[in-house]
Amino acid sequence: EKAVNLKKDLAEMQEWMTQAEEEYLEKDFEYKSPEELENAVEEMKRAKEDVLQKEVRVKILKDNIKMLATKVPSSGQDLATELNVVLENYQLLCNLWSCWIELLQYLDLETAWLNNLEERVQMTGNLPDKLDAVNDALESLESVLRHPADNRTQIRELGQTLIDGGILDDIISEKLEAFNARYEELSHLAVSRQIALEQQLQTMRETDHMLQVLQESLGDLDRQLTSYLTDRIDAFQMPQEAQ
């Protein structure tokens, strides 16, 4: 009777894991905003807590089966085999769950960064024709572009782990492709805008320098002419450039 009950418990445990995969890991999350993504992360955290709570039940099952194996070796051996399958599936589920939660968290971080980058790029579209405004926009854009690539590496590795685990392979592939496409598009756009701003800034600085030199030259000429007038020098006695 005890063997029958343990076998039933193993079956229920396996059924629960299958339902957990379908309800959470295979759910097609669609995120339209960072807030929705954050809510999904919280939901997955609660789900993971449920998974970890089952660890106590798994341990009890393991101890009971070991005890039965010492008393009834034949029944215990059969149940031990089933237990190993359940333990492997449970460990796989825990690993995939951890990967899925980490992936959502990194996607949240990178999505926020992409939104910020997109906003900075848009802000460079209608700048006043002033040196300070262009310089500030360039520095602001460059500060966002100085973003470490570690998060994107983690996203790629975690996504590949989930795909290799046979869970969410289609969903993950689709979402990673969409994320990478947006990442590449915005990055290239931002770098192109950065180069354009650098060139614009260089042109404005050169123009500003030329105007400054011209202003200084005109100032010198003005002082020289004033001196001639003060000394009442006849115009025809002045140097040709002064005339």
Solvent accessible surface area in square Angstrom, and as a share of the most:
residue,aa,sasa,rsa
1,E,170,0.76
2,K,91,0.38
3,A,25,0.20
4,V,102,0.58
5,N,75,0.38
6,L,7,0.04
7,K,104,0.44
8,K,124,0.53
9,D,43,0.22
10,L,3,0.01
11,A,62,0.48
12,E,69,0.31
13,M,0,0.00
14,Q,59,0.26
15,E,98,0.44
16,W,44,0.15
17,M,3,0.01
18,T,60,0.35
19,Q,96,0.42
20,A,6,0.05
21,E,44,0.20
22,E,103,0.46
23,E,103,0.46
24,Y,45,0.17
25,L,0,0.00
26,E,81,0.36
27,K,86,0.36
28,D,80,0.41
29,F,11,0.05
30,E,114,0.51
31,Y,57,0.22
32,K,181,0.77
33,S,38,0.24
34,P,43,0.27
35,E,108,0.49
36,E,69,0.31
37,L,7,0.03
38,E,96,0.43
39,N,99,0.51
40,A,6,0.05
41,V,9,0.05
42,E,75,0.34
43,E,49,0.22
44,M,0,0.00
45,K,77,0.33
46,R,146,0.53
47,A,5,0.04
48,K,55,0.23
49,E,103,0.46
50,D,60,0.31
51,V,1,0.00
52,L,80,0.40
53,Q,127,0.57
54,K,44,0.19
55,E,97,0.43
56,V,98,0.56
57,R,73,0.27
58,V,10,0.06
59,K,129,0.55
60,I,95,0.48
61,L,4,0.02
62,K,74,0.31
63,D,62,0.32
64,N,43,0.22
65,I,3,0.01
66,K,118,0.50
67,M,97,0.43
68,L,13,0.06
69,A,34,0.26
70,T,111,0.64
71,K,146,0.62
72,V,65,0.37
73,P,91,0.57
74,S,79,0.51
75,S,34,0.22
76,G,0,0.00
77,Q,117,0.52
78,D,93,0.48
79,L,7,0.03
80,A,30,0.23
81,T,77,0.45
82,E,58,0.26
83,L,9,0.04
84,N,82,0.42
85,V,79,0.46
86,V,7,0.04
87,L,45,0.22
88,E,121,0.54
89,N,48,0.25
90,Y,14,0.05
91,Q,99,0.44
92,L,79,0.39
93,L,1,0.00
94,C,18,0.11
95,N,73,0.37
96,L,3,0.02
97,W,2,0.01
98,S,34,0.22
99,C,19,0.11
100,W,1,0.00
101,I,13,0.07
102,E,70,0.31
103,L,1,0.00
104,L,0,0.00
105,Q,67,0.30
106,Y,52,0.20
107,L,18,0.09
108,D,35,0.18
109,L,102,0.51
110,E,1,0.00
111,T,33,0.19
112,A,49,0.38
113,W,26,0.09
114,L,1,0.01
115,N,52,0.27
116,N,52,0.27
117,L,0,0.00
118,E,61,0.27
119,E,96,0.43
120,R,65,0.24
121,V,13,0.08
122,Q,123,0.55
123,M,117,0.52
124,T,2,0.01
125,G,50,0.48
126,N,146,0.75
127,L,49,0.25
128,P,72,0.45
129,D,119,0.62
130,K,133,0.56
131,L,60,0.30
132,D,105,0.54
133,A,24,0.19
134,V,0,0.00
135,N,39,0.20
136,D,86,0.44
137,A,15,0.12
138,L,13,0.06
139,E,95,0.43
140,S,35,0.22
141,L,1,0.00
142,E,39,0.17
143,S,52,0.34
144,V,11,0.07
145,L,42,0.21
146,R,174,0.63
147,H,51,0.23
148,P,84,0.53
149,A,62,0.48
150,D,98,0.51
151,N,28,0.14
152,R,56,0.20
153,T,44,0.26
154,Q,64,0.28
155,I,3,0.01
156,R,139,0.51
157,E,95,0.42
158,L,17,0.08
159,G,0,0.00
160,Q,92,0.41
161,T,60,0.35
162,L,0,0.00
163,I,46,0.24
164,D,106,0.55
165,G,28,0.27
166,G,51,0.49
167,I,14,0.07
168,L,10,0.05
169,D,60,0.31
170,D,113,0.59
171,I,32,0.16
172,I,2,0.01
173,S,39,0.25
174,E,114,0.51
175,K,38,0.16
176,L,22,0.11
177,E,120,0.54
178,A,65,0.50
179,F,17,0.07
180,N,57,0.29
181,A,62,0.48
182,R,73,0.27
183,Y,25,0.09
184,E,65,0.29
185,E,119,0.54
186,L,12,0.06
187,S,21,0.13
188,H,118,0.53
189,L,90,0.45
190,A,0,0.00
191,V,66,0.38
192,S,65,0.42
193,R,64,0.23
194,Q,36,0.16
195,I,86,0.43
196,A,38,0.30
197,L,0,0.00
198,E,71,0.32
199,Q,114,0.51
200,Q,65,0.29
201,L,7,0.04
202,Q,93,0.41
203,T,81,0.47
204,M,33,0.15
205,R,118,0.43
206,E,88,0.40
207,T,65,0.38
208,D,74,0.38
209,H,112,0.50
210,M,132,0.59
211,L,106,0.53
212,Q,94,0.42
213,V,77,0.44
214,L,95,0.47
215,Q,130,0.58
216,E,100,0.45
217,S,62,0.40
218,L,100,0.50
219,G,23,0.22
220,D,79,0.41
221,L,65,0.33
222,D,88,0.46
223,R,152,0.55
224,Q,73,0.32
225,L,58,0.29
226,T,73,0.43
227,S,52,0.34
228,Y,33,0.13
229,L,130,0.65
230,T,100,0.58
231,D,91,0.47
232,R,216,0.79
233,I,58,0.29
234,D,76,0.40
235,A,54,0.42
236,F,176,0.73
237,Q,137,0.61
238,M,22,0.10
239,P,55,0.35
240,Q,147,0.65
241,E,132,0.59
242,A,13,0.10
243,Q,105,0.47
